[in-house]
Amino acid sequence: MPETLLDHNSPAIWIILLNWHGWQDTIACLDSLASLDYTNYRVLVVDNGSTDDSVARIRAAHPEVPILETGRNLGFSGGCNVGVRRALEEGADYIWLLNNDTTVDPHALTAMVAVAETDPGVGAVGSVLYYLDNPKDIQAWGGGSVCFWSGRTRHHLGPVPGARLHYLTAASILLRRRALEEVGLLDENTFFMYWEDTDFSFRLRKAGWRLAVADQSIVLHREHAATGKGSPLLDYYFNASAVRFFRRYALIPAWPISIGVLGRLAKRVLRCNLPGFVATLRGTYAGMRKIG
């Protein structure tokens, strides 16, 4: 993959991959990026305080890719922001935040840049995400919508009118430099992980930027590789961030917080998932104690 920017007639893209104990996924993602048909890009791996041999493994497999080491786990928002700040300093026109547990279609980046360049009012562009272990099934058509009655989000599984696209998922999101400079980066002070992309999308839309989905940008995503699907760690951070999100945006925060948390607690009771039940309560309490 290019170490230098090859095509100076097209926008300069920085691709940011955040790694935390996930060197196998990161290397697979980097392997897939080598097939991109867009040439004017650089890749930066941010290692978010891994305590295993992730950095050595990634360097051995891809010595051409620079790695920024944060020294400690800054969360998804904080870790991504380290890379975003470096990319902005280096003059990036766009920044592609891409989860490390993904693999990409060769046309994925070209398709996103084309959508962004067509409409200067678009602040961010998402991909069509498919499940890595079941590539026939769509995981998210760019993003989804937030229901302030149920306290839940729901990914879209096909094209929707712009007004129904409330957020883009940060599993694959292309960010315009000017939009970042106007609304700021991910809110790392409020969202350690989960809901930071929803918050960022809401801030973009509030500032007048539009969200868009590039339907030719195909990305396969494992999902929850860092925390583990169904793990108490996921339950804790998801609920803490959900509470903070609704405290920030809901007219009556107590309603979506109560309905959402009760629904998630009920699910864990039905599944006899005591660790998840406790983690949901702990996350809710943590979310109630802090708001940015």
C-alpha positions as a Markdown table, in Angstrom:
| # | Residue | x | y | z |
|---|---|---|---|---|
| 1 | Met | 0.0 | 0.0 | 0.0 |
| 2 | Pro | 1.2 | 3.5 | -0.7 |
| 3 | Glu | 3.5 | 5.1 | 1.9 |
| 4 | Thr | 3.3 | 8.4 | -0.1 |
| 5 | Leu | 0.4 | 10.1 | -1.7 |
| 6 | Leu | 0.5 | 9.0 | -5.3 |
| 7 | Asp | -2.3 | 10.9 | -7.0 |
| 8 | His | -2.3 | 14.5 | -6.1 |
| 9 | Asn | -5.3 | 15.3 | -8.2 |
| 10 | Ser | -7.6 | 13.4 | -5.9 |
| 11 | Pro | -8.3 | 14.1 | -2.2 |
| 12 | Ala | -5.8 | 12.9 | 0.3 |
| 13 | Ile | -7.3 | 10.2 | 2.6 |
| 14 | Trp | -5.9 | 9.0 | 5.9 |
| 15 | Ile | -7.2 | 5.6 | 7.0 |
| 16 | Ile | -7.2 | 5.2 | 10.8 |
| 17 | Leu | -7.3 | 1.7 | 12.3 |
| 18 | Leu | -7.6 | 1.4 | 16.1 |
| 19 | Asn | -6.0 | -1.7 | 17.6 |
| 20 | Trp | -6.5 | -3.1 | 21.1 |
| 21 | His | -5.3 | -6.7 | 21.5 |
| 22 | Gly | -6.6 | -7.4 | 18.0 |
| 23 | Trp | -3.5 | -7.9 | 15.9 |
| 24 | Gln | -5.0 | -10.8 | 13.9 |
| 25 | Asp | -8.0 | -8.7 | 12.8 |
| 26 | Thr | -5.8 | -5.6 | 12.2 |
| 27 | Ile | -3.4 | -7.6 | 9.9 |
| 28 | Ala | -6.4 | -9.0 | 8.0 |
| 29 | Cys | -7.8 | -5.5 | 7.6 |
| 30 | Leu | -4.5 | -4.2 | 6.4 |
| 31 | Asp | -4.2 | -7.1 | 3.9 |
| 32 | Ser | -7.5 | -6.1 | 2.4 |
| 33 | Leu | -6.6 | -2.4 | 2.2 |
| 34 | Ala | -3.8 | -3.3 | -0.1 |
| 35 | Ser | -6.4 | -4.1 | -2.8 |
| 36 | Leu | -8.0 | -0.7 | -2.8 |
| 37 | Asp | -8.4 | 0.9 | -6.2 |
| 38 | Tyr | -8.1 | 4.4 | -4.7 |
| 39 | Thr | -4.4 | 5.4 | -4.6 |
| 40 | Asn | -4.2 | 8.7 | -2.7 |
| 41 | Tyr | -4.3 | 7.4 | 0.8 |
| 42 | Arg | -2.2 | 6.6 | 3.9 |
| 43 | Val | -2.8 | 4.2 | 6.6 |
| 44 | Leu | -2.2 | 4.8 | 10.3 |
| 45 | Val | -2.6 | 2.2 | 13.0 |
| 46 | Val | -3.2 | 3.5 | 16.5 |
| 47 | Asp | -2.5 | 0.9 | 19.2 |
| 48 | Asn | -4.7 | 1.7 | 22.1 |
| 49 | Gly | -2.4 | 0.4 | 24.9 |
| 50 | Ser | -2.4 | -3.3 | 24.0 |
| 51 | Thr | -0.5 | -5.4 | 26.6 |
| 52 | Asp | 0.0 | -8.3 | 24.3 |
| 53 | Asp | 2.4 | -8.4 | 21.4 |
| 54 | Ser | 0.0 | -6.6 | 19.0 |
| 55 | Val | 2.5 | -3.9 | 17.9 |
| 56 | Ala | 5.3 | -6.4 | 17.2 |
| 57 | Arg | 3.0 | -8.6 | 15.2 |
| 58 | Ile | 1.5 | -5.8 | 13.1 |
| 59 | Arg | 5.0 | -4.4 | 12.4 |
| 60 | Ala | 6.2 | -7.8 | 11.3 |
| 61 | Ala | 3.3 | -8.3 | 8.9 |
| 62 | His | 3.1 | -4.7 | 7.6 |
| 63 | Pro | 6.4 | -2.8 | 8.3 |
| 64 | Glu | 5.3 | -0.1 | 5.9 |
| 65 | Val | 2.5 | 1.0 | 8.1 |
| 66 | Pro | 3.2 | 3.5 | 10.9 |
| 67 | Ile | 1.9 | 2.7 | 14.3 |
| 68 | Leu | 1.1 | 5.3 | 17.0 |
| 69 | Glu | 1.1 | 3.9 | 20.5 |
| 70 | Thr | -1.1 | 5.7 | 23.0 |
| 71 | Gly | 0.5 | 3.9 | 26.0 |
| 72 | Arg | -2.9 | 3.2 | 27.6 |
| 73 | Asn | -6.4 | 2.4 | 26.6 |
| 74 | Leu | -8.1 | 5.7 | 25.8 |
| 75 | Gly | -11.3 | 4.1 | 24.7 |
| 76 | Phe | -12.6 | 4.1 | 21.1 |
| 77 | Ser | -13.2 | 7.8 | 21.0 |
| 78 | Gly | -9.9 | 8.8 | 22.6 |
| 79 | Gly | -7.9 | 6.3 | 20.5 |
| 80 | Cys | -9.4 | 7.3 | 17.2 |
| 81 | Asn | -8.9 | 11.0 | 18.1 |
| 82 | Val | -5.2 | 10.4 | 18.4 |
| 83 | Gly | -5.1 | 9.3 | 14.8 |
| 84 | Val | -7.5 | 12.0 | 13.6 |
| 85 | Arg | -5.4 | 14.7 | 15.1 |
| 86 | Arg | -2.3 | 13.3 | 13.4 |
| 87 | Ala | -4.1 | 13.1 | 10.1 |
| 88 | Leu | -5.3 | 16.6 | 10.3 |
| 89 | Glu | -1.8 | 17.9 | 11.1 |
| 90 | Glu | -0.5 | 16.1 | 8.0 |
| 91 | Gly | -3.1 | 17.7 | 5.8 |
| 92 | Ala | -5.7 | 15.0 | 5.2 |
| 93 | Asp | -8.7 | 16.1 | 3.2 |
| 94 | Tyr | -10.8 | 13.2 | 4.5 |
| 95 | Ile | -10.3 | 10.7 | 7.3 |
| 96 | Trp | -11.6 | 7.2 | 7.0 |
| 97 | Leu | -12.3 | 5.7 | 10.5 |
| 98 | Leu | -12.4 | 1.9 | 9.9 |
| 99 | Asn | -12.8 | -0.7 | 12.6 |
| 100 | Asn | -9.9 | -3.1 | 12.6 |
| 101 | Asp | -12.3 | -6.1 | 12.6 |
| 102 | Thr | -13.3 | -5.4 | 9.0 |
| 103 | Thr | -12.2 | -6.3 | 5.5 |
| 104 | Val | -13.0 | -4.0 | 2.6 |
| 105 | Asp | -14.0 | -4.3 | -1.0 |
| 106 | Pro | -11.4 | -2.8 | -3.4 |
| 107 | His | -13.9 | -0.1 | -4.5 |
| 108 | Ala | -15.0 | 0.8 | -0.9 |
| 109 | Leu | -13.0 | 4.0 | -0.5 |
| 110 | Thr | -13.4 | 5.2 | -4.1 |
| 111 | Ala | -17.2 | 5.0 | -3.7 |
| 112 | Met | -17.2 | 7.0 | -0.5 |
| 113 | Val | -15.0 | 9.7 | -1.8 |
| 114 | Ala | -17.2 | 10.0 | -4.9 |
| 115 | Val | -20.3 | 10.6 | -2.8 |
| 116 | Ala | -18.5 | 13.2 | -0.7 |
| 117 | Glu | -17.0 | 15.0 | -3.6 |
| 118 | Thr | -20.4 | 15.1 | -5.4 |
| 119 | Asp | -22.1 | 17.0 | -2.5 |
| 120 | Pro | -20.0 | 19.5 | -0.5 |
| 121 | Gly | -22.8 | 19.7 | 2.1 |
| 122 | Val | -22.1 | 16.1 | 3.1 |
| 123 | Gly | -20.0 | 15.9 | 6.3 |
| 124 | Ala | -19.7 | 12.2 | 6.6 |
| 125 | Val | -20.2 | 9.1 | 4.4 |
| 126 | Gly | -20.9 | 5.6 | 5.5 |
| 127 | Ser | -20.5 | 2.2 | 3.9 |
| 128 | Val | -22.8 | -0.8 | 3.5 |
| 129 | Leu | -21.8 | -3.2 | 6.2 |
| 130 | Tyr | -22.2 | -6.9 | 5.9 |
| 131 | Tyr | -21.4 | -9.6 | 8.5 |
| 132 | Leu | -17.9 | -10.9 | 8.1 |
| 133 | Asp | -19.0 | -14.4 | 9.1 |
| 134 | Asn | -22.1 | -14.3 | 6.9 |
| 135 | Pro | -21.4 | -11.9 | 4.0 |
| 136 | Lys | -24.9 | -12.3 | 2.5 |
| 137 | Asp | -26.5 | -10.5 | 5.4 |
| 138 | Ile | -26.5 | -6.8 | 5.7 |
| 139 | Gln | -25.5 | -5.5 | 9.2 |
| 140 | Ala | -26.1 | -1.8 | 8.5 |
| 141 | Trp | -26.9 | 0.3 | 5.5 |
| 142 | Gly | -24.5 | 3.1 | 6.7 |
| 143 | Gly | -26.2 | 3.6 | 10.0 |
| 144 | Gly | -29.6 | 3.8 | 11.5 |
| 145 | Ser | -32.1 | 5.8 | 13.6 |
| 146 | Val | -32.6 | 6.5 | 17.2 |
| 147 | Cys | -36.0 | 6.0 | 18.9 |
| 148 | Phe | -36.5 | 8.4 | 21.8 |
| 149 | Trp | -39.6 | 6.5 | 22.9 |
| 150 | Ser | -38.0 | 3.1 | 23.3 |
| 151 | Gly | -34.5 | 4.3 | 24.1 |
| 152 | Arg | -33.0 | 2.1 | 21.4 |
| 153 | Thr | -31.2 | 2.4 | 18.1 |
| 154 | Arg | -31.9 | 0.4 | 15.0 |
| 155 | His | -29.6 | -0.1 | 12.0 |
| 156 | His | -31.2 | 0.4 | 8.6 |
| 157 | Leu | -30.9 | -2.6 | 6.3 |
| 158 | Gly | -31.5 | -0.7 | 3.1 |
| 159 | Pro | -31.7 | 2.8 | 1.6 |
| 160 | Val | -33.8 | 5.3 | 3.5 |
| 161 | Pro | -34.7 | 9.0 | 3.1 |
| 162 | Gly | -32.1 | 11.3 | 4.5 |
| 163 | Ala | -34.3 | 12.4 | 7.4 |
| 164 | Arg | -34.4 | 8.8 | 8.7 |
| 165 | Leu | -30.6 | 8.5 | 8.7 |
| 166 | His | -29.9 | 9.7 | 12.2 |
| 167 | Tyr | -26.4 | 8.4 | 12.5 |
| 168 | Leu | -23.6 | 6.6 | 10.6 |
| 169 | Thr | -21.7 | 3.8 | 12.3 |
| 170 | Ala | -18.1 | 4.4 | 13.0 |
| 171 | Ala | -17.2 | 0.9 | 11.8 |
| 172 | Ser | -16.7 | 2.6 | 8.5 |
| 173 | Ile | -17.1 | 6.3 | 8.2 |
| 174 | Leu | -15.4 | 8.9 | 6.0 |
| 175 | Leu | -15.1 | 12.3 | 7.7 |
| 176 | Arg | -14.7 | 15.5 | 5.8 |
| 177 | Arg | -11.9 | 17.7 | 7.2 |
| 178 | Arg | -14.0 | 20.9 | 7.2 |
| 179 | Ala | -16.8 | 19.2 | 9.1 |
| 180 | Leu | -14.3 | 18.0 | 11.7 |
| 181 | Glu | -12.8 | 21.4 | 12.1 |
| 182 | Glu | -16.3 | 22.9 | 12.6 |
| 183 | Val | -17.9 | 20.4 | 15.0 |
| 184 | Gly | -14.9 | 18.9 | 16.6 |
| 185 | Leu | -13.7 | 15.3 | 17.0 |
| 186 | Leu | -15.4 | 12.4 | 18.7 |
| 187 | Asp | -16.4 | 13.3 | 22.3 |
| 188 | Glu | -13.8 | 11.3 | 24.2 |
| 189 | Asn | -14.7 | 13.0 | 27.5 |
| 190 | Thr | -18.2 | 11.6 | 27.5 |
| 191 | Phe | -18.2 | 8.4 | 25.4 |
| 192 | Phe | -15.4 | 5.9 | 26.2 |
| 193 | Met | -16.9 | 3.5 | 23.7 |
| 194 | Tyr | -20.3 | 3.0 | 22.0 |
| 195 | Trp | -22.7 | 5.8 | 21.0 |
| 196 | Glu | -19.8 | 8.2 | 20.1 |
| 197 | Asp | -20.6 | 7.9 | 16.4 |
| 198 | Thr | -24.3 | 8.6 | 17.1 |
| 199 | Asp | -23.4 | 11.7 | 19.1 |
| 200 | Phe | -21.0 | 12.8 | 16.4 |
| 201 | Ser | -23.7 | 12.3 | 13.7 |
| 202 | Phe | -26.2 | 14.3 | 15.8 |
| 203 | Arg | -23.6 | 17.2 | 16.1 |
| 204 | Leu | -23.0 | 17.1 | 12.4 |
| 205 | Arg | -26.7 | 17.3 | 11.5 |
| 206 | Lys | -27.2 | 20.1 | 14.1 |
| 207 | Ala | -24.5 | 22.1 | 12.4 |
| 208 | Gly | -26.2 | 21.7 | 9.1 |
| 209 | Trp | -24.1 | 18.9 | 7.6 |
| 210 | Arg | -25.8 | 16.0 | 5.9 |
| 211 | Leu | -25.0 | 12.3 | 6.3 |
| 212 | Ala | -24.8 | 10.0 | 3.2 |
| 213 | Val | -24.3 | 6.4 | 2.4 |
| 214 | Ala | -22.2 | 5.1 | -0.5 |
| 215 | Asp | -24.1 | 2.1 | -1.6 |
| 216 | Gln | -21.0 | 0.8 | -3.6 |
| 217 | Ser | -18.8 | 1.0 | -0.6 |
| 218 | Ile | -18.9 | -2.6 | 0.7 |
| 219 | Val | -17.3 | -3.5 | 4.1 |
| 220 | Leu | -17.4 | -6.8 | 6.0 |
| 221 | His | -17.5 | -6.3 | 9.7 |
| 222 | Arg | -17.1 | -8.9 | 12.5 |
| 223 | Glu | -18.7 | -6.6 | 15.2 |
| 224 | His | -17.8 | -6.3 | 18.9 |
| 225 | Ala | -14.4 | -7.9 | 18.4 |
| 226 | Ala | -12.8 | -5.7 | 21.1 |
| 227 | Thr | -15.3 | -6.4 | 23.9 |
| 228 | Gly | -16.8 | -9.7 | 22.8 |
| 229 | Lys | -20.4 | -10.1 | 21.7 |
| 230 | Gly | -22.7 | -10.5 | 24.7 |
| 231 | Ser | -19.9 | -9.8 | 27.2 |
| 232 | Pro | -20.5 | -7.9 | 30.5 |
| 233 | Leu | -17.9 | -5.3 | 29.3 |
| 234 | Leu | -20.1 | -4.5 | 26.3 |
| 235 | Asp | -23.2 | -4.3 | 28.5 |
| 236 | Tyr | -21.4 | -1.9 | 30.8 |
| 237 | Tyr | -20.0 | 0.6 | 28.3 |
| 238 | Phe | -23.1 | 0.4 | 26.0 |
| 239 | Asn | -25.5 | 1.3 | 28.8 |
| 240 | Ala | -23.2 | 4.0 | 30.3 |
| 241 | Ser | -22.9 | 5.7 | 26.9 |
| 242 | Ala | -26.7 | 5.2 | 26.1 |
| 243 | Val | -27.6 | 7.0 | 29.3 |
| 244 | Arg | -25.2 | 9.9 | 28.5 |
| 245 | Phe | -26.5 | 10.2 | 25.0 |
| 246 | Phe | -30.2 | 10.5 | 26.1 |
| 247 | Arg | -29.3 | 12.9 | 28.9 |
| 248 | Arg | -27.8 | 15.1 | 26.2 |
| 249 | Tyr | -30.4 | 14.8 | 23.5 |
| 250 | Ala | -33.8 | 13.7 | 24.9 |
| 251 | Leu | -36.4 | 16.2 | 25.9 |
| 252 | Ile | -37.3 | 14.0 | 28.8 |
| 253 | Pro | -34.2 | 11.8 | 29.4 |
| 254 | Ala | -35.8 | 9.7 | 32.1 |
| 255 | Trp | -38.2 | 8.2 | 29.6 |
| 256 | Pro | -35.9 | 6.6 | 27.0 |
| 257 | Ile | -33.3 | 5.8 | 29.7 |
| 258 | Ser | -35.9 | 3.9 | 31.8 |
| 259 | Ile | -37.6 | 2.1 | 28.9 |
| 260 | Gly | -34.3 | 1.2 | 27.2 |
| 261 | Val | -32.6 | 0.0 | 30.3 |
| 262 | Leu | -35.6 | -2.0 | 31.5 |
| 263 | Gly | -35.9 | -3.7 | 28.1 |
| 264 | Arg | -32.2 | -4.7 | 28.2 |
| 265 | Leu | -32.5 | -5.9 | 31.8 |
| 266 | Ala | -35.6 | -8.0 | 30.9 |
| 267 | Lys | -33.7 | -9.6 | 28.0 |
| 268 | Arg | -30.9 | -10.6 | 30.4 |
| 269 | Val | -33.3 | -12.1 | 32.9 |
| 270 | Leu | -35.0 | -14.2 | 30.2 |
| 271 | Arg | -31.5 | -15.4 | 29.1 |
| 272 | Cys | -30.5 | -16.1 | 32.7 |
| 273 | Asn | -27.5 | -13.8 | 32.1 |
| 274 | Leu | -26.7 | -12.6 | 35.6 |
| 275 | Pro | -23.3 | -11.0 | 34.7 |
| 276 | Gly | -24.9 | -9.1 | 31.9 |
| 277 | Phe | -27.8 | -8.0 | 34.2 |
| 278 | Val | -25.3 | -6.6 | 36.8 |
| 279 | Ala | -23.1 | -5.0 | 34.1 |
| 280 | Thr | -26.2 | -3.2 | 32.6 |
| 281 | Leu | -27.1 | -1.8 | 36.1 |
| 282 | Arg | -23.5 | -0.8 | 36.7 |
| 283 | Gly | -23.2 | 0.9 | 33.3 |
| 284 | Thr | -26.5 | 2.7 | 33.8 |
| 285 | Tyr | -25.3 | 4.0 | 37.2 |
| 286 | Ala | -22.0 | 5.1 | 35.7 |
| 287 | Gly | -23.9 | 7.0 | 32.9 |
| 288 | Met | -26.1 | 8.8 | 35.4 |
| 289 | Arg | -23.0 | 10.0 | 37.3 |
| 290 | Lys | -21.4 | 11.8 | 34.4 |
| 291 | Ile | -22.5 | 13.9 | 31.5 |
| 292 | Gly | -20.4 | 16.0 | 29.1 |
